[in-house]
């Protein structure tokens, strides 16, 4: 068989032809013989910054038995937020090319094709379709404690794989430097100032004082990211609906997906977004300590060394303090008032419950 020619652009699920799919799968080594002969879109949905679809594929008789009969297609869409930040659209492609390919981890979904579809930066992903074996937690509801524990273990195992890895910051991702820190802190002061000015008298004096403490300690809080020790690859958007939970936990593991915001950071930063802030669901302080203990124990059992509980607990609380910037970001992005006000309530509650004020006095 001669070289297969791939279609130049995929901009909708209907553009996925048998010829294009054959080229994509053979290019990634999935098909070393045979070809796709038919593709059917069984489900399609347009989200805020992407379009997703489930595909069913029919092959010629000579394809390998391991060739996937169902695939999950994800196409990026350009909106106002991603138009200004094209790297967000490209980042998930970069993750599957440079991180997932070096991570033999059952916590990740198999990726069969990852590419940019055009010069505008739209991305195309072909992933394993797990709809028959996995499920998501209902939207805006925290999962059961069993599934919550499974998600935290999944996160810890992935973090442990890249923890203090010498490739972090060289082959994989970028470690922030002093120049980045100075620019970030300047932007932080500006954005927080605008947020506080917008809220005016609607923000209590007590909460306004918390934000002033955040700004005063910000060089130490975010400066930790310029220290190479104890950093790992992080997800950056760990809400509960970015996990797929197995329908049969004895047969499958929880998976984490949607890697558009991945970067190098403290592992507990992902955990604090998920648990301290609530991962877009209500905070559950009664389970917080249990989930933190589980995460720390799983890190240690997965090979992370020199990370005692006290050090972890300080990193977790520093990350919870960083959650105070989440409502500022949401507000700056023009999200609905309920979205950023809920984040504000949860971030302040965690700040107080976790003793973050006392931690700031120790910095």
C-alpha positions, 0 to 999 in steps of 0.5 A, spaced: 500 500 500 502 506 498 503 512 502 496 515 505 494 522 504 491 525 510 485 531 509 488 538 511 482 540 515 477 537 520 473 542 523 467 538 524 465 531 526 462 530 519 469 532 516 472 525 519 472 521 513 474 513 513 480 516 509 482 521 514 481 516 519 485 511 516 491 516 515 490 518 522 491 511 525 496 509 521 500 515 522 500 514 530 502 506 529 495 504 531 494 501 524 499 497 521 495 494 515 488 495 513 484 501 513 477 504 515 472 503 511 466 507 514 465 512 520 459 514 523 457 519 528 453 517 534 453 523 538 455 530 537 455 536 542 458 543 542 461 546 548 464 552 550 471 552 547 470 545 543 466 540 539 466 533 542 463 527 538 463 519 539 465 515 532 463 508 530 468 505 525 468 499 521 474 496 518 477 492 512 478 485 514 485 485 515 486 490 520 489 488 527 484 486 532 486 491 537 484 497 532 479 501 536 472 500 534 469 507 537 473 513 538 472 520 542 473 526 537 475 533 540 475 539 536 477 546 539 473 552 538 475 559 538 471 564 542 473 570 545 477 567 551 481 562 547 482 567 541 486 572 546 490 566 548 492 561 542 496 557 547 490 554 551 487 551 544 494 548 543 496 546 550 492 539 550 495 537 543 502 539 547 500 535 553 498 528 549 505 529 545 510 531 550 507 528 557 502 523 556 507 519 551 512 519 556 507 517 562 505 510 562 499 511 566 492 508 567 490 514 569 490 517 562 486 516 556 489 513 550 490 518 545 490 515 538 491 522 534 493 529 536 494 535 531 493 542 529 488 542 524 490 549 521 494 555 522 489 558 526 491 553 531 484 549 532 486 542 535 484 535 533 484 529 538 482 522 537 481 519 544 479 512 547 471 512 547 470 510 555 463 511 555 461 504 556 466 503 562 466 509 565 461 515 567 462 522 570 459 525 576 452 529 575 454 536 573 455 541 579 454 535 584 460 533 588 461 525 587 460 520 592 466 519 597 468 513 594 468 516 587 472 522 591 477 518 594 478 514 587 479 521 584 484 523 589 488 517 588 488 518 581 491 525 581 496 523 586 499 517 582 499 521 576 503 527 580 508 522 583 510 519 576 513 526 574 515 529 582 522 532 581 523 528 575 529 531 571 525 532 565 520 537 568 522 544 566 527 541 560 523 536 556 516 537 559 513 544 561 516 550 563 519 552 570 517 559 572 523 564 573 524 571 576 522 575 570 515 571 570 514 572 577 515 579 577 510 580 571 505 575 575 505 579 581 504 586 578 498 583 574 495 580 580 496 586 584 492 590 578 487 585 577 485 584 585 485 591 585 480 592 580 476 586 583 476 590 590 474 596 587 468 593 583 465 590 589 466 596 593 462 596 600 459 589 597 465 586 600 466 586 608 472 589 611 474 582 614 474 580 607 478 586 604 483 585 609 484 578 607 485 580 600 490 585 602 494 579 606 494 575 600 497 581 596 502 582 601 505 575 601 504 574 594 512 574 593 512 568 597 506 564 595 507 564 588 515 565 589 515 557 591 514 556 583 521 558 582 524 553 586 525 546 582 524 542 588 518 538 589 514 540 583 510 536 578 506 536 572 499 539 574 492 539 571 490 546 572 483 545 572 481 539 577 474 540 577 470 533 579 467 533 572 474 532 569 474 525 572 471 519 569 469 514 574 469 506 572 462 503 572 466 497 575 471 499 580 474 492 580 476 492 573 478 499 571 481 505 574 479 512 574 481 517 569 483 524 568 482 528 562 481 535 559 489 538 559 488 544 556 491 548 562 496 543 564 503 546 567 508 545 572 506 547 579 505 544 586 501 537 586 497 540 592 495 546 588 491 541 584 488 538 590 486 544 593 482 547 587 479 540 587 478 539 595 479 546 598 475 550 593 470 544 591 471 543 584 465 547 582 461 543 587 460 545 594 466 544 599 465 538 604 470 540 610 468 533 613 471 529 608 477 534 606 482 531 611 480 524 609 482 526 602 488 530 604 491 524 608 489 519 602 493 524 597 499 524 601 499 517 603 498 515 595 504 520 594 509 516 598 506 509 596 508 511 589 515 513 590 515 520 592 520 521 598 522 527 603 515 530 603 513 529 610 506 531 612 507 538 615 511 540 608 505 537 604 500 541 609 503 547 608 503 547 601 496 545 601 494 551 605 498 555 601 495 553 595 488 554 598 490 561 599 491 561 592 484 560 591 482 567 593 485 569 586 480 564 582 474 569 583 478 574 581 480 570 574 472 568 573 470 575 574 475 578 569 473 573 564 466 575 564 463 569 568 456 569 571 456 573 577 453 566 581 460 563 578 465 568 581 461 569 587 460 562 589 468 561 588 469 567 593 465 564 598 468 557 598 475 560 597 474 565 604 471 559 607 477 555 606 482 560 608 478 561 615 477 553 616 484 551 614 488 556 618 491 560 612 491 567 616 496 563 621 500 560 616 501 567 613 504 570 619 509 565 619 511 566 612 
